């Protein structure tokens, strides 16, 4: 009885030129002499599309989703004019 096997191997090389990325954001402020710890003032995330151009990854598009925009006077009333 002869034994034989056939082995088939495939090598796939995938080259990505574009990718979708989701990044979380947390913005903290800390006023010297007022806050002992950083104070969170915003949170959100970014939806980005990056593409590879001449071997370097660059942003093609970036959408920002934050829970609000604050000024220092809104967070620290003592700084209000």
C-alpha positions as CSV (number, residue, x, y, z in Angstrom):
1,X,0.0,0.0,0.0
2,X,1.4,3.4,-1.0
3,X,0.9,6.4,1.1
4,X,1.0,9.8,-0.3
5,X,-0.3,13.3,0.6
6,X,-0.8,16.4,-1.3
7,X,-0.2,19.6,0.6
8,X,-1.6,22.8,-0.8
9,X,-0.4,26.0,0.7
10,X,-1.6,29.5,-0.1
11,X,0.2,32.6,0.8
12,X,-1.9,35.8,0.8
13,X,-0.2,39.1,1.1
14,X,-2.6,41.8,2.0
15,X,-1.5,45.4,1.6
16,X,-3.8,47.9,3.4
17,X,-3.8,51.4,1.9
18,X,-6.7,52.7,4.0
19,X,-8.1,51.9,7.5
20,X,-10.9,53.0,9.8
21,X,-9.9,53.9,13.4
22,X,-12.0,54.8,16.5
23,X,-10.3,56.7,19.2
24,X,-11.7,57.6,22.7
25,X,-11.0,61.1,24.1
26,X,-11.1,62.4,27.7
27,X,-10.2,66.0,28.2
28,X,-9.0,67.0,31.7
29,X,-8.3,70.4,33.2
30,X,-6.4,71.2,36.4
31,X,-6.1,74.7,37.7
32,X,-3.1,75.2,39.9
33,X,-4.0,76.2,43.4
34,X,-7.7,75.1,42.9
35,X,-7.8,71.5,41.9
36,X,-5.8,68.8,43.7
37,X,-6.7,66.3,40.9
38,X,-7.4,66.8,37.3
39,X,-11.1,67.6,36.6
40,X,-12.8,65.8,33.6
41,X,-14.6,68.4,31.4
42,X,-15.3,66.5,28.2
43,X,-15.5,63.0,26.8
44,X,-16.1,61.6,23.4
45,X,-14.6,59.8,20.5
46,X,-13.1,60.3,17.0
47,X,-14.0,58.3,13.9
48,X,-11.0,58.6,11.6
49,X,-10.1,57.3,8.2
50,X,-6.4,57.1,7.5
51,X,-4.6,56.2,4.3
52,X,-1.1,55.3,3.4
53,X,0.6,57.8,1.1
54,X,4.2,57.2,0.1
55,X,4.7,54.9,3.1
56,X,3.3,57.4,5.7
57,X,-0.1,57.1,7.3
58,X,-2.1,60.3,7.1
59,X,-5.6,61.4,8.1
60,X,-8.1,61.4,5.2
61,X,-11.1,62.2,7.3
62,X,-11.8,62.7,11.0
63,X,-15.2,63.1,12.7
64,X,-15.3,64.4,16.3
65,X,-18.1,63.5,18.7
66,X,-17.7,65.3,22.1
67,X,-20.2,65.8,24.8
68,X,-19.9,69.6,24.8
69,X,-17.5,72.5,24.6
70,X,-16.6,74.4,27.8
71,X,-14.7,77.5,28.5
72,X,-12.5,78.0,31.6
73,X,-15.1,80.5,33.0
74,X,-17.8,77.8,32.8
75,X,-15.8,75.3,34.8
76,X,-14.1,77.8,37.1
77,X,-16.6,80.6,37.9
78,X,-13.9,82.6,39.8
79,X,-12.2,83.2,36.4
80,X,-15.3,84.8,34.9
81,X,-14.6,88.5,33.9
